[in-house]
Amino acid sequence: MDHQQFILDNLKRILDVTDKSKAAELLKLVSEAGSTFIGGAGRSLLVSRFFAMRLVHSGYSVFMIGEVVTPAIKAGDLLILVSGSGGTATLLPFVKKAKEVGAKLVVISMKKSSAMADVADLVVQIGQDDSFPLVKGMPMGGQFELSTLVFLEGAISELIHAKGLTEEGMRALHANLE
């Protein structure tokens, strides 16, 4: 078995039924926001960090939830949470706080309806409700995280083309104290 092809085939199956127009809706909310706050838990947190870094490289004001230098979220800001279940207990207080202060909420999830999705301004459903059966060889949420990573990289590609961003311009915004 070609295990790399096996994984790619599963990701393609999921992304083929994902509503790609949600990328433009997500990017519109990012462009309208004062600042964008991004978070997740576990492997979803890692995926959210990829997206946050790309948005910074694209010139946006972006903060990761939980960092000691992250400022307060306020009205006009945007909170983006990556949560396969849409109900991650440690993320629910962030949803409440964002809503209390008048920030917008985007939930990126495998579920169309969940505790988070039901109060979100935008739900980006990766796949469909039946897109994530147990697959031997892609354990413990790997299908969701990897397909979300590809979806968000696609959104960044869309942004790069729409804004005419260059590799050189993005590289100039890359961290230089690492």
C-alpha positions in Angstrom: 0.0 0.0 0.0 1.2 3.5 -0.8 0.4 5.2 2.5 1.0 8.7 1.3 -1.4 8.2 -1.5 -3.9 6.7 0.9 -3.8 9.8 3.1 -4.0 12.1 0.0 -7.0 10.2 -1.3 -8.8 10.6 2.1 -8.1 14.3 2.2 -9.3 14.8 -1.4 -12.5 12.9 -0.5 -13.1 15.3 2.4 -12.1 18.5 0.6 -14.2 17.6 -2.5 -17.4 18.0 -0.4 -16.2 21.1 1.5 -17.8 24.4 0.5 -14.9 26.3 -0.9 -16.8 29.5 -1.0 -16.4 29.6 2.8 -12.7 30.6 2.3 -13.7 33.9 0.7 -16.2 34.5 3.6 -13.5 33.8 6.1 -11.0 36.1 4.4 -13.6 38.9 4.2 -14.2 38.7 8.0 -10.4 38.8 8.6 -10.0 41.8 6.3 -12.8 43.7 8.1 -11.6 42.8 11.7 -9.6 45.2 13.8 -7.5 42.3 15.1 -7.9 38.5 14.6 -7.5 36.1 17.5 -7.0 32.4 16.7 -7.0 29.3 18.8 -7.8 25.6 19.1 -6.8 22.7 21.3 -4.4 19.8 20.7 -3.7 19.2 17.1 -6.3 21.7 16.0 -4.2 24.3 17.9 -1.2 23.4 15.8 -3.3 23.9 12.6 -4.6 27.2 13.9 -1.0 28.3 14.4 -0.2 27.6 10.8 -3.1 29.8 9.7 -2.2 32.6 12.1 1.4 32.7 10.8 0.2 32.9 7.2 -2.1 35.8 8.1 0.7 37.7 9.8 2.8 37.1 6.7 -0.1 38.6 4.7 0.0 41.8 6.8 -2.8 41.2 9.3 -2.9 41.9 13.0 -3.2 38.4 14.5 -2.8 37.0 18.0 -2.9 33.5 19.3 -5.1 32.9 22.3 -3.3 32.1 25.5 0.0 33.9 24.7 1.1 36.2 27.5 1.4 39.2 25.0 -2.1 38.7 23.5 -4.2 41.8 24.2 -7.9 41.9 25.1 -10.4 41.0 22.4 -13.0 43.8 21.8 -15.8 44.8 19.5 -14.7 44.9 15.9 -12.3 42.0 16.4 -12.6 38.5 15.1 -12.1 35.2 17.0 -11.4 32.1 14.8 -11.5 28.7 16.6 -10.5 25.4 15.1 -12.4 22.6 16.8 -13.3 19.3 15.1 -16.2 18.7 17.6 -17.2 22.3 17.9 -17.6 21.7 21.6 -14.1 21.6 23.0 -14.7 22.5 26.7 -11.5 24.6 27.1 -12.6 26.8 24.1 -16.2 27.5 25.2 -15.2 30.4 27.6 -13.5 32.1 24.7 -16.7 31.9 22.6 -18.6 33.5 25.5 -16.1 36.3 26.0 -16.0 37.1 22.3 -19.8 37.3 22.2 -19.9 39.4 25.3 -17.6 42.1 24.0 -19.2 42.2 20.5 -16.4 40.4 18.5 -17.3 38.2 15.6 -16.8 34.4 15.8 -15.7 31.9 13.1 -15.8 28.2 13.9 -13.9 25.8 11.7 -15.2 22.3 12.5 -16.3 19.0 11.0 -19.8 19.7 12.4 -22.4 22.1 10.9 -24.1 22.4 14.3 -22.4 22.4 17.7 -22.2 24.5 20.9 -19.8 26.8 19.1 -21.2 26.7 15.6 -24.7 27.5 16.8 -23.6 31.0 18.0 -20.9 31.7 15.3 -21.1 34.4 12.7 -19.6 32.0 10.2 -19.2 28.2 10.3 -16.6 26.7 8.0 -17.5 23.0 7.9 -14.7 20.9 6.7 -16.3 18.0 4.8 -19.8 17.0 5.6 -21.4 15.4 8.7 -20.6 12.0 7.4 -17.1 12.7 6.0 -15.1 11.4 9.0 -15.6 7.7 9.5 -12.8 5.8 11.4 -10.0 5.2 8.9 -7.2 2.8 9.9 -4.0 4.6 9.3 -5.3 8.1 10.0 -6.0 8.0 13.7 -7.5 10.3 16.3 -8.7 13.2 14.2 -5.9 13.2 11.6 -8.4 13.5 8.7 -9.9 16.7 10.2 -6.7 18.4 11.1 -4.9 17.6 7.8 -7.9 18.5 5.6 -8.4 21.8 7.6 -4.7 22.6 7.1 -5.0 22.1 3.4 -8.3 24.1 3.3 -6.7 27.0 5.2 -3.6 27.0 3.0 -5.9 27.2 0.0 -7.6 30.2 1.6 -4.1 31.8 2.0 -3.4 31.0 -1.7 -6.7 32.7 -2.6 -5.6 35.7 -0.5 -2.2 35.9 -2.1 -3.7 36.0 -5.6 -6.5 38.5 -4.6 -4.1 40.9 -2.9 -1.2 40.4 -5.3 1.1 39.4 -2.5 4.7 38.4 -3.3 7.0 35.9 -1.7 9.5 38.7 -1.0 6.8 40.8 0.6 5.6 38.0 2.8 9.1 37.0 3.7 9.8 40.5 4.9 7.0 40.0 7.5 8.4 36.7 8.6 9.9 36.5 12.1 13.5 37.4 12.1 14.2 36.7 15.8 14.0 32.9 15.7 
